């Protein structure tokens, strides 16, 4: 099983903080996103447009990153900083 955690607006849209997926062994982030797309239509598009960040075991991950049983994927909006005026 792979645990996929959702944060901020993604959690609100999905109505859950996490989903567990059976991957049947080693796979890729891209394949996990494809499986999620079946449950959450439009998710793949949000990620492709840069409206989401995907992390694998707490590190930003590429689509071809290898996902193993027990891994954790997090999906969250991009984080940006502001301007500091002193």
N, CA, C and O of each residue as an XYZ file, in Angstrom:
344
protein
N       0.833     -1.193      0.000
C       0.000      0.000      0.000
C       0.872      1.248      0.000
O       1.937      1.290      0.615
N       0.391      2.250     -0.701
C       1.004      3.571     -0.719
C      -0.020      4.527     -0.111
O      -1.206      4.460     -0.431
N       0.438      5.403      0.757
C      -0.441      6.406      1.356
C      -0.281      7.708      0.591
O       0.832      8.203      0.415
N      -1.403      8.260      0.136
C      -1.392      9.549     -0.551
C      -2.104     10.541      0.360
O      -3.278     10.371      0.688
N      -1.375     11.582      0.763
C      -1.936     12.596      1.657
C      -2.224     13.865      0.871
O      -1.468     14.259     -0.018
N      -3.339     14.492      1.223
C      -3.774     15.722      0.565
C      -3.777     16.863      1.571
O      -4.168     16.685      2.724
N      -3.340     18.027      1.129
C      -3.262     19.182      2.006
C      -3.988     20.375      1.402
O      -4.148     20.475      0.186
N      -4.423     21.274      2.271
C      -5.039     22.553      1.910
C      -6.229     22.352      0.966
O      -7.127     21.566      1.269
N      -6.246     23.048     -0.167
C      -7.393     23.011     -1.076
C      -7.654     21.613     -1.634
O      -8.795     21.283     -1.959
N      -6.624     20.799     -1.749
C      -6.829     19.433     -2.244
C      -7.609     18.606     -1.226
O      -8.474     17.812     -1.597
N      -7.307     18.790      0.037
C      -8.044     18.089      1.096
C      -9.504     18.517      1.069
O     -10.402     17.685      1.198
N      -9.740     19.806      0.902
C     -11.111     20.313      0.864
C     -11.871     19.757     -0.337
O     -13.029     19.361     -0.209
N     -11.228     19.725     -1.499
C     -11.882     19.245     -2.719
C     -12.231     17.760     -2.614
O     -13.315     17.341     -3.020
N     -11.318     16.979     -2.073
C     -11.492     15.536     -2.010
C     -12.346     15.121     -0.821
O     -13.038     14.104     -0.865
N     -12.289     15.916      0.237
C     -13.059     15.592      1.432
C     -12.382     14.573      2.328
O     -12.989     14.061      3.268
N     -11.123     14.281      2.034
C     -10.342     13.328      2.827
C      -8.931     13.865      2.959
O      -8.449     14.617      2.112
N      -8.282     13.466      4.033
C      -6.893     13.884      4.195
C      -5.931     12.879      3.580
O      -4.778     13.211      3.302
N      -6.401     11.640      3.365
C      -5.523     10.657      2.734
C      -6.308      9.528      2.096
O      -7.457      9.255      2.445
N      -5.649      8.886      1.154
C      -6.185      7.708      0.467
C      -5.071      6.678      0.440
O      -3.909      7.020      0.224
N      -5.420      5.429      0.656
C      -4.440      4.348      0.548
C      -4.691      3.624     -0.768
O      -5.824      3.273     -1.096
N      -3.606      3.408     -1.518
C      -3.699      2.731     -2.810
C      -2.849      1.478     -2.806
O      -1.729      1.472     -2.296
N      -3.385      0.436     -3.372
C      -2.599     -0.778     -3.577
C      -1.906     -0.638     -4.924
O      -2.559     -0.445     -5.949
N      -0.586     -0.736     -4.920
C       0.168     -0.559     -6.161
C       0.607     -1.879     -6.774
O       1.052     -1.914     -7.922
N       0.489     -2.944     -6.032
C       0.917     -4.238     -6.547
C       2.424     -4.350     -6.673
O       2.928     -5.164     -7.447
N       3.137     -3.544     -5.921
C       4.600     -3.579     -5.979
C       5.169     -2.241     -6.390
O       4.534     -1.203     -6.203
N       6.359     -2.264     -6.948
C       7.045     -1.035     -7.347
C       6.350     -0.389     -8.542
O       5.924     -1.077     -9.470
N       6.240      0.940     -8.511
C       5.605      1.689     -9.591
C       6.256      3.073     -9.665
O       7.348      3.270     -9.133
N       5.604      4.017    -10.310
C       6.144      5.379    -10.404
C       5.111      6.379     -9.887
O       3.933      6.056     -9.733
N       5.574      7.590     -9.625
C       4.664      8.660     -9.216
C       3.608      8.858    -10.303
O       2.428      9.027     -9.996
N       4.019      8.837    -11.550
C       3.076      9.016    -12.660
C       1.958      7.972    -12.621
O       0.792      8.311    -12.821
N       2.297      6.717    -12.368
C       1.281      5.666    -12.303
C       0.335      5.859    -11.121
O      -0.858      5.574    -11.224
N       0.863      6.338    -10.011
C       0.010      6.613     -8.848
C      -0.957      7.750     -9.183
O      -2.137      7.683     -8.839
N      -0.462      8.787     -9.851
C      -1.324      9.909    -10.250
C      -2.405      9.426    -11.213
O      -3.556      9.852    -11.115
N      -2.048      8.543    -12.140
C      -3.039      7.967    -13.071
C      -4.132      7.230    -12.295
O      -5.316      7.376    -12.601
N      -3.746      6.448    -11.303
C      -4.723      5.719    -10.484
C      -5.607      6.693     -9.705
O      -6.811      6.477     -9.572
N      -5.008      7.755     -9.197
C      -5.777      8.762     -8.461
C      -6.744      9.503     -9.374
O      -7.840      9.872     -8.951
N      -6.345      9.723    -10.623
C      -7.193     10.443    -11.583
C      -8.540      9.742    -11.748
O      -9.558     10.400    -11.966
N      -8.554      8.428    -11.645
C      -9.809      7.677    -11.760
C     -10.739      7.988    -10.592
O     -11.960      7.973    -10.746
N     -10.167      8.267     -9.435
C     -10.962      8.584     -8.244
C     -11.213     10.080     -8.109
O     -12.220     10.502     -7.541
N     -10.277     10.884     -8.641
C     -10.341     12.340     -8.495
C     -10.136     12.979     -9.869
O      -9.036     13.446    -10.168
N     -11.172     13.009    -10.709
C     -11.025     13.588    -12.045
C     -10.515     15.031    -11.978
O     -10.976     15.829    -11.162
N      -9.567     15.343    -12.844
C      -9.007     16.686    -12.906
C      -7.717     16.860    -12.124
O      -7.029     17.869    -12.284
N      -7.379     15.894    -11.282
C      -6.166     16.005    -10.466
C      -4.918     16.062    -11.338
O      -4.025     16.875    -11.100
N      -4.858     15.206    -12.338
C      -3.686     15.159    -13.216
C      -3.470     16.503    -13.915
O      -2.335     16.955    -14.059
N      -4.552     17.132    -14.343
C      -4.464     18.432    -15.012
C      -3.931     19.496    -14.053
O      -3.085     20.304    -14.435
N      -4.418     19.503    -12.818
C      -3.933     20.472    -11.828
C      -2.431     20.332    -11.610
O      -1.713     21.327    -11.513
N      -1.969     19.102    -11.536
C      -0.542     18.854    -11.329
C       0.251     19.308    -12.551
O       1.287     19.960    -12.418
N      -0.242     18.960    -13.752
C       0.455     19.316    -14.991
C       0.543     20.831    -15.181
O       1.520     21.334    -15.737
N      -0.467     21.550    -14.723
C      -0.488     23.006    -14.879
C       0.327     23.723    -13.806
O       0.412     24.951    -13.803
N       0.917     22.966    -12.912
C       1.721     23.585    -11.865
C       0.915     24.053    -10.670
O       1.413     24.821     -9.847
N      -0.327     23.596    -10.566
C      -1.180     23.988     -9.450
C      -1.076     23.038     -8.269
O      -1.833     23.152     -7.306
N      -0.145     22.109     -8.342
C       0.071     21.168     -7.244
C       1.529     20.756     -7.220
O       2.208     20.723     -8.246
N       1.982     20.450     -6.041
C       3.319     19.902     -5.848
C       3.131     18.472     -5.365
O       2.275     18.200     -4.524
N       3.932     17.563     -5.900
C       3.881     16.167     -5.482
C       5.200     15.837     -4.798
O       6.276     16.033     -5.361
N       5.095     15.337     -3.581
C       6.285     14.944     -2.829
C       6.220     13.449     -2.536
O       5.151     12.900     -2.266
N       7.366     12.811     -2.593
C       7.489     11.393     -2.274
C       8.393     11.287     -1.058
O       9.561     11.677     -1.100
N       7.845     10.759      0.017
C       8.601     10.637      1.272
C       9.257     11.965      1.663
O      10.435     12.022      2.016
N       8.455     13.025      1.588
C       8.817     14.377      2.031
C       9.831     15.103      1.144
O      10.456     16.068      1.584
N       9.999     14.645     -0.104
C      10.864     15.344     -1.058
C      10.112     15.502     -2.373
O       9.466     14.565     -2.841
N      10.197     16.687     -2.968
C       9.522     16.926     -4.247
C       9.975     15.863     -5.238
O      11.164     15.565     -5.352
N       8.999     15.295     -5.956
C       9.290     14.137     -6.808
C       8.937     14.392     -8.267
O       7.971     15.092     -8.575
N       9.732     13.816     -9.154
C       9.446     13.822    -10.589
C       8.465     12.694    -10.893
O       8.281     11.781    -10.087
N       7.838     12.770    -12.066
C       6.864     11.743    -12.458
C       7.470     10.350    -12.531
O       6.782      9.360    -12.285
N       8.759     10.268    -12.869
C       9.380      8.950    -13.029
C      10.010      8.420    -11.736
O      10.675      7.385    -11.748
N       9.800      9.127    -10.627
C      10.339      8.658     -9.344
C       9.702      7.318     -8.973
O       8.500      7.119     -9.152
N      10.513      6.419     -8.462
C      10.046      5.075     -8.106
C       9.313      5.110     -6.768
O       9.805      5.668     -5.787
N       8.133      4.505     -6.749
C       7.305      4.407     -5.550
C       7.256      2.943     -5.138
O       6.982      2.061     -5.952
N       7.526      2.702     -3.863
C       7.527      1.337     -3.332
C       6.441      1.192     -2.281
O       5.932      2.181     -1.754
N       6.094     -0.044     -1.983
C       5.125     -0.320     -0.929
C       5.558      0.380      0.356
O       6.731      0.338      0.726
N       4.613      1.019      1.032
C       4.907      1.701      2.285
C       5.311      3.151      2.121
O       5.428      3.873      3.112
N       5.531      3.602      0.872
C       5.916      4.990      0.644
C       4.729      5.918      0.877
O       3.577      5.487      0.923
N       5.042      7.199      1.023
C       4.025      8.219      1.230
C       4.181      9.305      0.179
O       5.275      9.822     -0.050
N       3.070      9.637     -0.451
C       3.033     10.722     -1.424
C       2.169     11.823     -0.830
O       1.110     11.554     -0.263
N       2.621     13.051     -0.962
C       1.848     14.203     -0.500
C       1.556     15.100     -1.696
O       2.423     15.333     -2.539
N       0.337     15.597     -1.758
C      -0.068     16.501     -2.831
C      -0.590     17.775     -2.181
O      -1.504     17.745     -1.357
N       0.012     18.896     -2.572
C      -0.355     20.162     -1.943
C      -0.150     21.311     -2.926
O       0.582     21.167     -3.904
N      -0.795     22.454     -2.669
C      -0.606     23.611     -3.540
C       0.828     24.114     -3.451
O       1.496     23.913     -2.437
N       1.302     24.767     -4.507
C       2.653     25.329     -4.456
C       2.749     26.368     -3.334
O       1.797     27.096     -3.054
N       3.885     26.412     -2.724
C       4.120     27.371     -1.650
C       4.914     28.532     -2.225
O       5.890     28.339     -2.950
N       4.487     29.717     -1.896
C       5.239     30.883     -2.365
C       5.406     31.861     -1.220
O       4.616     31.898     -0.276
N       6.426     32.627     -1.331
C       6.694     33.624     -0.298
C       6.211     34.988     -0.739
O       5.836     35.198     -1.892
N       6.230     35.875      0.175
C       5.820     37.233     -0.133
C       7.006     38.171     -0.039
O       8.151     37.747      0.117
N       6.716     39.405     -0.133
C       7.735     40.440     -0.038
C       7.784     40.940      1.400
O       6.751     41.159      2.033
N       8.954     41.111      1.882
C       9.082     41.632      3.240
C       9.533     43.084      3.154
O      10.553     43.405      2.544
N       8.767     43.925      3.764
C       9.093     45.352      3.797
C       9.357     45.748      5.233
O       8.475     45.645      6.086
N      10.562     46.198      5.500
C      10.907     46.631      6.861
C      10.741     48.117      7.017
O      10.986     48.655      8.097
